[in-house]
Amino acid sequence: MLLTRIPLRIFSLLIVYALVSAAGLVCAQDIPPPDIPEAEVMPQPGLMPARGLVRIDAVTAYSSAVLPDTVHLEEIRVEATRLFLEDRLHAVRIFRADSSLVQRYRGAPLSSVIENEFPLVVRNYGPAGISSISVRGFGPGQTQILWEGIPVNHPMVGQTDLALYPASAFSSVEFVPGNSAAAYGSGSIAGTVHLGSGSAWRGASVTRTVGDYGLTRAGMDITDFSGPYTISLGASGFSSQNDYGYFDRIRQRDARRANADKEAFSLNGRVAYANGGWKAGSAVWSGYNRGGVPGSVIAGRTAARQNDNWLRWAGNAEYRHETTRYYTHGYYSRHNLDYLDERSRIDSRSISHATGLTAGLTSYISSWITLNGLLQGGRQWIDTNNYDRIRGRTYGAAAMTGVVELPGGFRLFPGLRSDLYSDFGLALSPSIGINLELFDRILILRAQYSNDFSAPSMNDLFWSPGGNPDLKPERGISVEAGASLAWKYRSLFRIALDGTVYRTKFRDGIRWAPVSGSVWSPANVAGLVAEGIELNQEFTLWLAGVRLDIGNMWMQTGISSDTPRFDGDPAVGRQLPYVPERTFKTVISVSHRFFTLFGNRIYTGERFTTADHSSPLDPLDAFTVINAGISVTIGWRNFYTTAGLIFRNLFDEEYEMIAWYPMPLSNRELSITIGYRPRQ
């Protein structure tokens, strides 16, 4: 579609707006930051050693308080694929936890939402350890985490500690397994997670939570909108001793976790404007997390401490003119990570920065063709005593994705992205997907092919000693196919079934190995094959004012190395460490006007601790964890009070997701929320 002179001028103004906003934040980066953290990280199975991020803990308090007849703002939806379509009509499956669902976890870490609501695995080191995501058997570095469309994965290690951030900081969470790099670039071989901010409801609330192991939490949020303006502000803080009991199998005695205390604070705000064809917004998210790092129980009592401190800003603007949408998006991110262990003589300090700018347009060329094109650029740089000097990288990208709607309910999704990095050069990411509606949209078939990549982390490139600046990006070629069946009978019930089969060939994986004495160095030598099945079932019943929701998620995951480390390597063809072959989840809730009962059951199959399955610990036992809770809301005029009680690990299951990192037995949390929501 030809662009007229007026839209081009408007587009130029949008770019100038984002540049000026980003420049203002970058100029502020010299303000001395507070102390922050680094810690213990879980290595990506078979690909790289532990370097990096630590974690914080949190809780799980439920407080749902949706009053009837309240003023409701349209939910802020994240663009999971950069294309505006109903979720079921994409070439990949999209899972969504909206604001009402996220409310259940407002006293908990982000990891609780993701672990309980989505078909994936969270590798949890316990309330005082990190929580990292594993999708389709891949490590956390192969799943891109985005907040307001900007990357959250730490550039030093290329992954995110999900327990670092409170769930209350987000209005929605979306999970897209198998999302192609053509949409969001590096780090999405396994998929993407999208975090939205801003509340969908006008009003204000304060929450107080107490729980076992010295847990206390307080939070508040307020949202107001008038005419074209929306303002949201939220804050939360918590502290916990995490001194839970466990049985020490080595010393054959009861013990308690030590050096596991945590405290954290998070502050987030969002301002948005929408009027006619114009939209603009600015969001800020800042916080800290500090405390002990208990380590494995083999090591006994430790003295390691870690501090994290972060600041993120995102600004966007868009203008719609006739059949074209012009948009621009800028961001700045800073994360301080300090890790200190006097006994081991480790003093690691780092400040990482990232900034970027995107300018693009979505054009509805005709009733059956939609194209989205963008130009993108950014820079990352890190100041740390783990590198020989300040190190950084610059990148640029151009991408084009689209939808071609053909007769008979057939949709075609072509995509191509080209990324240019200052350290390794060019990476091309083509993709093609299809979606086919049958039987009046009751049955939907979908499939996708994609060629994706993950850039080396900054530690891979510049760690001193051992970093390898000549590394290439990791590559993955993925093929998947799926089907969705949904049927609703009047206003009585709805049932939905969904299944996906996939296969990914992973090459040029980065693996660290000893090269001289105690020095390790990475190289592009690892190859993997991942294949599996994902099944999901949802059932909703409405009867006599009661709503019943039941969901089941089943995952069969096989991932193994096809590249020997040495002649006769017994690890070839064996399941990677800490990847369960079978995982099953059930989520159930019963709600009425003033109360909600909810619970979930998570079965995690056997895991291996070594690549060749040779350890006496192999395999770790399968385990089942059941959580349950109740929430009661009482309203008076525009005010309401919600009391929530949750029981985690209801039946005292003794288990370890990771060897020698015991998890808590049954524990409780009680929360009280007092809020105000104006009626229409």
C-alpha positions as CSV (number, residue, x, y, z in Angstrom):
1,M,0.0,0.0,0.0
2,L,1.4,3.4,-1.0
3,L,2.0,5.8,1.9
4,T,0.8,9.3,1.6
5,R,2.9,12.3,2.7
6,I,0.9,13.0,5.9
7,P,1.2,9.5,7.4
8,L,5.0,9.5,6.7
9,R,5.3,12.8,8.6
10,I,3.3,11.3,11.5
11,F,5.4,8.2,11.5
12,S,8.6,10.4,11.7
13,L,7.1,12.2,14.7
14,L,6.5,8.9,16.4
15,I,10.1,7.9,15.9
16,V,11.4,11.2,17.3
17,Y,9.1,10.8,20.3
18,A,10.6,7.4,21.2
19,L,14.1,8.6,20.6
20,V,13.7,11.6,22.9
21,S,12.1,9.5,25.6
22,A,14.8,6.8,25.4
23,A,17.5,9.5,25.4
24,G,16.1,11.0,28.5
25,L,16.3,7.7,30.4
26,V,19.8,6.8,29.1
27,C,21.0,10.2,30.3
28,A,19.7,9.3,33.8
29,Q,21.7,6.0,33.9
30,D,24.7,7.6,35.6
31,I,22.7,8.0,38.9
32,P,24.4,5.6,41.3
33,P,22.3,2.5,41.7
34,P,21.5,0.8,45.0
35,D,23.0,-2.6,45.8
36,I,21.8,-5.6,43.9
37,P,22.2,-9.3,43.4
38,E,23.7,-12.2,41.6
39,A,23.5,-15.8,42.7
40,E,23.3,-19.3,42.0
41,V,22.0,-20.3,38.6
42,M,20.8,-23.6,37.3
43,P,22.9,-24.6,34.3
44,Q,21.1,-25.3,31.1
45,P,21.2,-29.1,30.9
46,G,24.2,-30.2,29.0
47,L,24.8,-26.9,27.4
48,M,26.5,-24.5,29.8
49,P,27.7,-24.2,33.4
50,A,26.1,-22.3,36.1
51,R,26.9,-18.6,35.9
52,G,24.7,-16.0,37.2
53,L,21.3,-15.2,38.4
54,V,20.0,-15.9,41.8
55,R,16.5,-15.7,43.2
56,I,14.1,-14.6,45.7
57,D,11.1,-16.3,47.2
58,A,7.5,-15.4,47.8
59,V,4.2,-16.7,48.6
60,T,0.9,-17.7,47.2
61,A,-2.0,-15.7,48.6
62,Y,-5.3,-15.6,46.9
63,S,-7.4,-12.5,46.9
64,S,-10.0,-12.2,44.2
65,A,-12.4,-9.3,44.5
66,V,-14.5,-8.6,41.4
67,L,-17.6,-6.7,42.4
68,P,-20.7,-6.6,40.1
69,D,-21.5,-3.4,38.2
70,T,-18.0,-1.9,38.5
71,V,-16.4,0.3,36.0
72,H,-14.2,-1.9,33.7
73,L,-11.4,-0.9,31.5
74,E,-10.7,-3.0,28.4
75,E,-7.9,-5.5,29.3
76,I,-4.5,-4.5,28.1
77,R,-3.5,-7.4,25.8
78,V,0.0,-8.3,24.9
79,E,0.7,-9.0,21.2
80,A,1.9,-12.5,21.5
81,T,2.7,-12.8,17.8
82,R,2.6,-9.1,16.7
83,L,-0.6,-9.9,14.7
84,F,-4.1,-8.9,15.9
85,L,-6.1,-12.1,15.7
86,E,-8.3,-14.2,18.0
87,D,-6.0,-16.6,19.9
88,R,-7.4,-19.8,18.3
89,L,-6.7,-18.4,14.8
90,H,-2.9,-18.3,15.0
91,A,-0.5,-20.9,13.7
92,V,0.7,-21.6,17.3
93,R,-1.2,-22.3,20.6
94,I,-1.6,-19.2,22.9
95,F,-2.2,-19.7,26.6
96,R,-3.4,-16.7,28.6
97,A,-3.8,-15.8,32.3
98,D,-5.9,-12.7,32.4
99,S,-6.1,-10.1,35.2
100,S,-8.8,-12.0,37.1
101,L,-6.7,-15.2,37.2
102,V,-3.4,-13.4,38.0
103,Q,-5.3,-11.9,41.0
104,R,-5.2,-15.4,42.7
105,Y,-1.4,-15.1,42.9
106,R,-1.0,-11.5,43.9
107,G,0.9,-12.6,47.0
108,A,3.1,-15.0,45.1
109,P,6.1,-14.9,42.8
110,L,5.7,-14.9,39.0
111,S,6.9,-18.5,39.0
112,S,3.7,-19.6,40.8
113,V,1.4,-18.3,38.0
114,I,3.6,-19.9,35.3
115,E,4.0,-23.2,37.0
116,N,0.3,-23.7,37.9
117,E,-1.4,-22.3,34.9
118,F,0.7,-23.2,31.9
119,P,1.9,-26.5,30.3
120,L,5.6,-26.3,31.1
121,V,8.1,-27.2,33.8
122,V,9.5,-24.8,36.4
123,R,12.9,-25.9,37.8
124,N,12.5,-24.8,41.4
125,Y,15.4,-24.7,43.9
126,G,13.1,-24.0,46.8
127,P,11.8,-20.8,48.4
128,A,15.4,-19.5,48.7
129,G,16.6,-20.7,45.3
130,I,16.0,-19.7,41.8
131,S,13.0,-20.7,39.7
132,S,13.8,-21.1,36.0
133,I,11.5,-22.1,33.1
134,S,11.9,-25.2,30.9
135,V,9.7,-25.4,27.8
136,R,9.7,-28.6,25.7
137,G,12.8,-29.8,27.5
138,F,15.0,-26.8,26.7
139,G,16.9,-24.7,29.2
140,P,15.7,-21.2,30.3
141,G,17.9,-19.5,27.8
142,Q,15.8,-20.8,25.0
143,T,12.5,-19.1,26.2
144,Q,12.2,-15.3,25.7
145,I,10.6,-13.5,28.6
146,L,9.1,-10.1,27.6
147,W,7.6,-7.3,29.7
148,E,5.7,-4.7,27.7
149,G,7.4,-6.2,24.6
150,I,10.9,-5.7,25.9
151,P,13.3,-8.6,26.8
152,V,13.7,-9.4,30.5
153,N,16.2,-12.2,30.3
154,H,19.5,-11.1,31.9
155,P,22.1,-10.4,29.2
156,M,24.9,-12.0,31.3
157,V,23.3,-15.4,31.5
158,G,20.5,-15.2,28.9
159,Q,17.8,-16.3,31.3
160,T,15.3,-15.1,33.9
161,D,14.8,-16.1,37.5
162,L,11.0,-16.3,37.7
163,A,10.9,-16.1,41.5
164,L,12.6,-12.7,41.5
165,Y,9.4,-10.8,40.5
166,P,6.0,-10.7,42.3
167,A,3.0,-11.7,40.3
168,S,1.2,-8.6,41.5
169,A,3.4,-6.5,39.2
170,F,1.6,-7.8,36.1
171,S,-2.0,-7.6,34.8
172,S,-1.7,-10.5,32.4
173,V,0.7,-13.3,31.4
174,E,0.7,-15.1,28.1
175,F,2.6,-18.2,27.1
176,V,3.3,-19.2,23.5
177,P,5.2,-22.5,23.1
178,G,7.1,-22.7,19.8
179,N,6.7,-19.0,19.0
180,S,9.0,-18.3,16.0
181,A,12.1,-16.0,16.1
182,A,10.5,-14.1,13.1
183,A,8.2,-12.4,15.7
184,Y,10.6,-11.6,18.6
185,G,14.1,-12.6,17.6
186,S,16.8,-14.3,19.7
187,G,16.0,-16.6,22.6
188,S,12.6,-18.0,21.5
189,I,13.5,-21.5,20.2
190,A,11.3,-23.0,22.9
191,G,8.7,-20.2,23.1
192,T,7.9,-16.8,24.6
193,V,6.3,-15.5,27.8
194,H,4.7,-12.1,27.6
195,L,4.0,-10.0,30.8
196,G,1.5,-7.1,30.6
197,S,1.2,-4.2,33.0
198,G,-1.7,-1.9,33.9
199,S,-5.0,-2.8,35.6
200,A,-8.2,-3.6,33.8
201,W,-10.3,-2.2,36.7
202,R,-10.8,1.2,38.1
203,G,-10.3,1.4,41.8
204,A,-7.8,0.9,44.7
205,S,-6.8,-1.8,47.1
206,V,-4.4,-2.7,49.9
207,T,-3.4,-6.3,50.8
208,R,-1.7,-7.8,53.8
209,T,-0.4,-11.4,53.8
210,V,1.1,-13.5,56.6
211,G,2.3,-17.1,56.4
212,D,4.5,-19.8,57.7
213,Y,8.3,-19.5,57.9
214,G,8.1,-15.8,58.9
215,L,6.3,-14.6,55.8
216,T,4.9,-11.1,55.7
217,R,3.8,-9.2,52.7
218,A,2.0,-5.8,52.0
219,G,0.9,-4.4,48.7
220,M,-1.3,-1.7,47.2
221,D,-2.5,-0.8,43.7
222,I,-4.6,2.0,42.3
223,T,-6.0,2.6,38.8
224,D,-7.9,5.6,37.6
225,F,-9.0,6.7,34.1
226,S,-10.8,9.7,32.9
227,G,-11.6,10.3,29.2
228,P,-8.5,9.3,27.2
229,Y,-6.1,9.0,30.1
230,T,-5.3,6.0,32.3
231,I,-3.0,5.9,35.3
232,S,-2.0,2.8,37.2
233,L,0.3,2.5,40.2
234,G,1.3,-0.6,42.2
235,A,3.7,-1.4,45.0
236,S,4.5,-4.5,47.0
237,G,7.0,-5.7,49.5
238,F,7.6,-8.9,51.4
239,S,10.1,-10.6,53.8
240,S,10.5,-14.3,54.8
241,Q,12.9,-16.3,56.8
242,N,12.2,-19.5,54.7
243,D,13.5,-21.6,57.6
244,Y,11.3,-24.6,56.8
245,G,12.1,-28.1,58.0
246,Y,13.3,-31.1,56.0
247,F,14.9,-34.5,56.5
248,D,18.7,-34.4,55.9
249,R,19.3,-37.7,54.1
250,I,23.1,-37.3,54.3
251,R,23.3,-36.8,58.1
252,Q,20.1,-38.8,58.8
253,R,18.4,-36.2,60.9
254,D,15.8,-33.5,60.8
255,A,17.1,-30.0,59.9
256,R,16.0,-26.6,58.9
257,R,17.0,-24.4,56.0
258,A,19.5,-21.7,57.0
259,N,20.7,-18.5,55.3
260,A,17.5,-18.5,53.3
261,D,16.0,-15.1,54.4
262,K,14.6,-12.9,51.7
263,E,13.2,-9.4,51.4
264,A,12.0,-7.6,48.3
265,F,10.2,-4.6,47.0
266,S,8.6,-3.8,43.6
267,L,7.1,-0.6,42.3
268,N,5.4,-0.3,38.9
269,G,3.5,2.5,37.2
270,R,1.8,3.1,33.9
271,V,0.4,6.1,32.1
272,A,-1.6,5.6,28.9
273,Y,-3.4,7.9,26.4
274,A,-5.9,7.0,23.7
275,N,-7.9,9.4,21.6
276,G,-9.1,8.8,18.1
277,G,-6.3,7.2,16.0
278,W,-3.7,8.1,18.6
279,K,-2.3,5.9,21.4
280,A,0.7,6.5,23.7
281,G,1.9,5.0,26.9
282,S,4.8,4.9,29.3
283,A,5.5,2.2,31.9
284,V,8.1,2.0,34.7
285,W,9.0,-1.0,36.8
286,S,11.6,-0.9,39.6
287,G,12.5,-3.1,42.6
288,Y,15.0,-5.0,44.6
289,N,15.5,-8.4,46.0
290,R,18.1,-9.3,48.6
291,G,18.9,-12.2,50.9
292,G,20.8,-15.4,51.6
293,V,21.7,-18.2,49.1
294,P,21.4,-21.4,51.0
295,G,22.9,-23.7,48.3
296,S,22.5,-27.5,48.4
297,V,22.1,-29.4,51.6
298,I,25.3,-31.3,50.8
299,A,27.3,-28.1,51.4
300,G,25.8,-27.6,54.8
301,R,25.3,-24.0,56.2
302,T,26.5,-21.3,53.7
303,A,27.1,-17.6,54.1
304,A,26.5,-16.5,50.5
305,R,24.4,-13.3,50.0
306,Q,22.9,-11.9,46.8
307,N,21.3,-8.6,45.9
308,D,19.3,-7.7,42.8
309,N,18.1,-4.3,41.9
310,W,16.4,-3.4,38.6
311,L,14.9,-0.5,36.7
312,R,13.0,-0.9,33.4
313,W,11.2,1.7,31.3
314,A,9.1,1.2,28.2
315,G,7.4,3.8,26.1
316,N,5.2,3.4,23.0
317,A,3.1,5.4,20.6
318,E,1.0,4.6,17.6
319,Y,-1.3,6.2,15.1
320,R,-3.9,4.6,12.9
321,H,-4.6,6.3,9.5
322,E,-7.2,4.6,7.3
323,T,-6.0,1.0,6.9
324,T,-2.5,1.4,8.3
325,R,-1.2,1.4,11.9
326,Y,2.1,3.1,12.6
327,Y,3.9,2.4,15.8
328,T,7.1,3.0,17.7
329,H,8.5,1.5,20.9
330,G,11.5,2.4,23.0
331,Y,12.9,1.0,26.2
332,Y,15.8,1.1,28.7
333,S,16.7,-1.5,31.3
334,R,19.3,-1.7,34.1
335,H,19.9,-4.7,36.4
336,N,22.4,-4.7,39.2
337,L,23.5,-8.1,40.4
338,D,25.9,-8.6,43.3
339,Y,26.9,-12.0,44.8
340,L,29.2,-12.3,47.9
341,D,30.5,-15.4,49.5
342,E,33.3,-14.7,51.9
343,R,33.9,-18.4,52.7
344,S,34.5,-19.2,49.0
345,R,36.2,-15.8,48.4
346,I,33.7,-14.9,45.7
347,D,32.8,-11.2,45.2
348,S,30.9,-10.8,41.9
349,R,29.4,-7.5,41.0
350,S,27.7,-6.4,37.8
351,I,25.6,-3.6,36.3
352,S,23.9,-4.5,33.0
353,H,22.2,-2.1,30.7
354,A,20.0,-2.6,27.6
355,T,18.3,-0.1,25.4
356,G,16.3,-0.5,22.2
357,L,14.0,1.2,19.7
358,T,11.4,-0.4,17.3
359,A,9.5,1.4,14.5
360,G,7.0,-0.4,12.4
361,L,3.7,-0.5,10.7
362,T,0.8,-2.9,10.2
363,S,-1.0,-2.5,6.9
364,Y,-4.4,-4.0,6.1
365,I,-3.7,-4.2,2.3
366,S,-7.0,-5.8,1.6
367,S,-9.7,-7.8,3.3
368,W,-7.5,-10.9,3.1
369,I,-3.9,-9.6,3.4
370,T,-2.4,-8.1,6.5
371,L,1.4,-7.3,6.7
372,N,3.5,-6.2,9.7
373,G,6.9,-4.8,9.1
374,L,9.4,-3.4,11.6
375,L,12.9,-2.0,12.0
376,Q,14.6,-2.5,15.3
377,G,17.9,-1.6,17.0
378,G,19.5,-1.8,20.4
379,R,22.6,-2.1,22.5
380,Q,23.5,-4.1,25.6
381,W,26.6,-3.4,27.8
382,I,27.8,-4.7,31.1
383,D,30.2,-3.4,33.7
384,T,31.4,-6.3,35.9
385,N,34.5,-7.5,37.7
386,N,34.0,-10.9,35.9
387,Y,35.1,-9.4,32.6
388,D,38.4,-7.7,31.7
389,R,36.6,-4.4,30.9
390,I,33.2,-3.0,30.1
391,R,31.7,-5.2,27.3
392,G,28.8,-4.7,25.1
393,R,27.1,-5.6,21.8
394,T,25.0,-3.8,19.3
395,Y,22.3,-5.3,17.1
396,G,19.8,-4.3,14.4
397,A,16.9,-6.2,12.9
398,A,14.4,-6.0,10.1
399,A,11.3,-8.3,10.0
400,M,8.1,-8.9,8.0
401,T,5.3,-11.1,9.2
402,G,1.8,-11.3,7.8
403,V,-1.6,-13.1,7.4
404,V,-3.1,-14.2,4.2
405,E,-6.7,-15.2,4.6
406,L,-7.9,-17.5,1.8
407,P,-11.4,-19.0,1.1
408,G,-12.6,-21.9,3.2
409,G,-11.3,-20.6,6.6
410,F,-7.6,-21.1,5.5
411,R,-5.0,-18.7,6.8
412,L,-1.3,-18.5,5.9
413,F,1.3,-16.9,8.2
414,P,4.6,-16.1,6.3
415,G,7.5,-14.5,8.3
416,L,11.1,-13.5,7.8
417,R,13.4,-11.7,10.2
418,S,17.0,-10.7,9.7
419,D,19.2,-9.9,12.8
420,L,22.7,-8.4,12.6
421,Y,24.8,-8.6,15.8
422,S,28.1,-6.9,16.3
423,D,29.7,-10.0,17.8
424,F,28.6,-12.9,15.5
425,G,27.1,-11.2,12.4
426,L,23.9,-12.2,10.5
427,A,21.1,-14.5,11.6
428,L,18.1,-15.2,9.3
429,S,14.9,-16.5,10.8
430,P,12.2,-17.6,8.3
431,S,8.9,-19.2,9.3
432,I,5.7,-20.3,7.7
433,G,2.4,-21.3,9.5
434,I,-1.1,-22.3,8.6
435,N,-4.5,-22.3,10.4
436,L,-7.6,-24.0,9.0
437,E,-11.2,-23.6,10.4
438,L,-13.6,-26.5,9.9
439,F,-17.2,-27.1,10.9
440,D,-18.1,-23.5,11.7
441,R,-15.0,-23.0,13.8
442,I,-15.6,-26.0,16.0
443,L,-12.4,-27.7,14.8
444,I,-9.2,-25.8,14.0
445,L,-6.1,-27.3,12.5
446,R,-2.7,-25.5,12.7
447,A,0.9,-26.1,11.8
448,Q,4.2,-24.2,11.7
449,Y,7.8,-24.5,10.5
450,S,10.4,-22.1,11.9
451,N,14.2,-21.6,11.8
452,D,15.1,-19.9,15.1
453,F,18.2,-18.8,16.9
454,S,19.6,-17.8,20.3
455,A,22.5,-15.3,20.6
456,P,25.4,-16.3,22.9
457,S,25.1,-14.8,26.4
458,M,27.5,-12.1,27.5
459,N,29.1,-14.6,29.9
460,D,29.6,-17.0,27.0
461,L,31.5,-14.3,25.1
462,F,33.4,-12.4,27.7
463,W,33.7,-14.3,31.0
464,S,37.3,-14.0,32.3
465,P,39.0,-16.3,32.0
466,G,37.4,-18.6,29.4
467,G,35.0,-16.5,27.4
468,N,34.9,-17.2,23.7
469,P,34.2,-14.1,21.5
470,D,34.1,-16.3,18.3
471,L,30.9,-18.1,19.3
472,K,28.1,-18.5,16.8
473,P,24.4,-18.3,17.7
474,E,22.6,-21.5,18.7
475,R,20.1,-22.6,16.0
476,G,16.9,-24.6,16.1
477,I,14.7,-25.9,13.3
478,S,11.2,-26.6,14.6
479,V,8.1,-28.3,13.1
480,E,4.8,-28.6,14.9
481,A,1.2,-29.4,14.2
482,G,-1.9,-29.2,16.3
483,A,-5.7,-29.3,16.5
484,S,-8.3,-27.5,18.7
485,L,-11.8,-28.6,19.2
486,A,-14.3,-26.4,21.1
487,W,-18.0,-26.7,21.7
488,K,-20.4,-24.7,23.8
489,Y,-24.0,-25.8,24.6
490,R,-26.1,-22.8,25.2
491,S,-25.2,-21.1,28.5
492,L,-24.8,-24.4,30.3
493,F,-21.3,-25.7,29.6
494,R,-18.3,-25.4,27.3
495,I,-15.7,-28.0,26.5
496,A,-12.4,-27.5,24.7
497,L,-9.7,-30.0,23.6
498,D,-6.3,-29.2,22.2
499,G,-3.3,-31.2,21.1
500,T,0.2,-30.4,19.7
501,V,3.0,-32.6,18.4
502,Y,6.4,-31.1,17.8
503,R,10.0,-31.8,16.8
504,T,13.0,-29.5,17.1
505,K,16.5,-30.1,15.8
506,F,18.9,-28.0,17.8
507,R,22.5,-27.4,16.6
508,D,25.5,-25.3,17.4
509,G,24.5,-25.5,21.1
510,I,27.0,-23.8,23.5
511,R,28.7,-26.2,25.8
512,W,31.3,-25.3,28.4
513,A,34.3,-27.7,28.8
514,P,37.7,-27.6,30.6
515,V,40.5,-26.4,28.3
516,S,43.4,-25.8,30.7
517,G,43.6,-26.7,34.4
518,S,40.6,-25.1,36.1
519,V,39.7,-22.9,33.1
520,W,36.5,-23.8,31.2
521,S,35.6,-22.3,27.9
522,P,32.4,-22.6,25.7
523,A,32.2,-23.9,22.1
524,N,29.4,-24.5,19.6
525,V,29.5,-28.3,19.8
526,A,26.2,-29.4,21.3
527,G,23.4,-30.9,19.2
528,L,19.9,-31.9,20.5
529,V,16.7,-33.5,19.3
530,A,13.5,-32.6,21.1
531,E,10.1,-34.1,20.3
532,G,6.9,-34.5,22.2
533,I,3.2,-34.2,22.7
534,E,1.1,-31.6,24.5
535,L,-2.5,-32.2,25.4
536,N,-4.9,-29.8,27.0
537,Q,-8.5,-30.0,28.1
538,E,-10.8,-27.3,29.5
539,F,-14.3,-27.7,30.8
540,T,-16.6,-25.0,32.1
541,L,-20.1,-25.5,33.7
542,W,-22.6,-22.7,34.6
543,L,-25.4,-23.9,36.8
544,A,-27.6,-22.1,39.3
545,G,-25.2,-19.2,39.7
546,V,-22.2,-21.5,40.2
547,R,-19.3,-21.7,37.8
548,L,-17.1,-24.8,37.7
549,D,-13.8,-24.8,35.8
550,I,-11.7,-27.9,35.3
551,G,-8.5,-27.9,33.2
552,N,-6.0,-30.7,32.5
553,M,-2.5,-30.4,30.9
554,W,-0.4,-33.4,29.9
555,M,3.1,-33.2,28.5
556,Q,5.2,-36.0,27.0
557,T,8.7,-34.7,26.5
558,G,11.7,-36.4,24.9
559,I,15.0,-34.5,24.5
560,S,18.4,-36.0,24.1
561,S,21.9,-35.2,22.7
562,D,22.8,-36.5,19.3
563,T,26.4,-35.1,19.4
564,P,29.0,-37.1,21.4
565,R,31.3,-35.3,23.7
566,F,33.9,-38.0,23.1
567,D,34.1,-41.4,21.4
568,G,31.6,-43.8,22.9
569,D,29.8,-41.1,24.9
570,P,27.0,-42.9,26.8
571,A,25.0,-39.7,27.1
572,V,24.0,-39.8,23.4
573,G,20.3,-40.6,23.0
574,R,19.5,-40.3,26.7
575,Q,17.0,-37.9,28.3
576,L,18.7,-34.6,29.4
577,P,19.1,-34.0,33.1
578,Y,16.2,-32.6,35.0
579,V,13.7,-33.0,32.1
580,P,10.8,-35.2,33.2
581,E,9.4,-37.3,30.4
582,R,5.9,-37.0,31.8
583,T,4.2,-34.0,33.5
584,F,0.5,-33.8,34.3
585,K,-1.4,-30.9,35.8
586,T,-5.0,-30.4,36.9
587,V,-6.5,-27.1,37.8
588,I,-10.0,-26.8,39.3
589,S,-12.1,-23.9,40.7
590,V,-15.7,-23.5,41.9
591,S,-16.9,-19.9,42.2
592,H,-20.1,-18.1,43.2
593,R,-20.9,-14.5,43.8
594,F,-19.0,-14.2,47.0
595,F,-16.6,-17.1,47.2
596,T,-14.2,-19.2,45.2
597,L,-12.7,-22.6,46.0
598,F,-9.7,-23.6,44.0
599,G,-7.0,-26.2,43.8
600,N,-4.4,-27.8,41.6
601,R,-2.5,-31.0,41.3
602,I,0.9,-31.2,39.6
603,Y,2.6,-34.6,38.8
604,T,6.2,-34.4,37.8
605,G,7.8,-37.6,36.5
606,E,11.3,-39.1,37.1
607,R,14.3,-36.9,36.4
608,F,18.0,-37.7,35.9
609,T,20.8,-35.8,37.5
610,T,23.5,-36.7,35.0
611,A,23.8,-36.7,31.2
612,D,24.6,-40.5,31.1
613,H,22.2,-41.5,33.9
614,S,25.1,-43.0,35.9
615,S,24.6,-41.3,39.3
616,P,23.4,-43.4,42.2
617,L,20.7,-40.8,42.6
618,D,19.3,-41.5,39.1
619,P,16.5,-41.3,38.6
620,L,15.0,-38.9,41.2
621,D,11.5,-40.1,42.3
622,A,8.4,-38.7,40.7
623,F,6.2,-36.6,42.9
624,T,2.8,-35.1,43.2
625,V,2.0,-31.8,44.9
626,I,-1.5,-30.7,45.7
627,N,-2.4,-27.1,46.6
628,A,-5.8,-25.7,47.6
629,G,-7.4,-22.5,48.7
630,I,-10.5,-20.5,49.4
631,S,-11.4,-16.9,48.9
632,V,-14.4,-15.0,50.4
633,T,-15.5,-11.5,49.3
634,I,-17.9,-9.3,51.2
635,G,-19.0,-6.0,49.6
636,W,-20.7,-2.9,50.9
637,R,-21.6,-0.2,48.4
638,N,-18.3,0.6,46.6
639,F,-16.1,-1.1,49.1
640,Y,-15.1,-4.8,49.5
641,T,-13.1,-7.0,51.7
642,T,-11.6,-10.3,50.6
643,A,-10.1,-12.9,52.8
644,G,-8.0,-15.7,51.2
645,L,-6.4,-18.8,52.7
646,I,-4.2,-21.1,50.7
647,F,-2.6,-24.4,51.6
648,R,0.5,-25.4,49.6
649,N,1.7,-29.0,49.4
650,L,-1.5,-30.0,51.2
651,F,-0.5,-33.6,51.9
652,D,3.2,-33.1,53.0
653,E,4.8,-34.5,49.9
654,E,8.6,-34.9,50.5
655,Y,10.3,-34.1,47.2
656,E,13.2,-32.4,45.4
657,M,12.8,-30.9,41.9
658,I,16.6,-30.5,41.9
659,A,18.8,-33.0,43.8
660,W,19.8,-31.8,47.3
661,Y,17.4,-28.8,47.2
662,P,14.5,-30.0,49.4
663,M,11.1,-28.3,49.1
664,P,8.8,-27.2,52.0
665,L,6.2,-29.5,53.5
666,S,2.6,-28.3,54.0
667,N,2.5,-24.5,54.7
668,R,-0.3,-21.9,54.8
669,E,-0.8,-18.3,53.9
670,L,-3.6,-15.9,54.9
671,S,-4.3,-12.7,53.1
672,I,-6.7,-9.8,53.6
673,T,-7.6,-7.3,50.9
674,I,-9.6,-4.1,51.4
675,G,-10.5,-2.3,48.2
676,Y,-12.7,0.3,46.5
677,R,-14.2,0.1,43.1
678,P,-16.7,2.7,41.8
679,R,-19.9,1.6,40.2
680,Q,-21.0,2.7,36.8
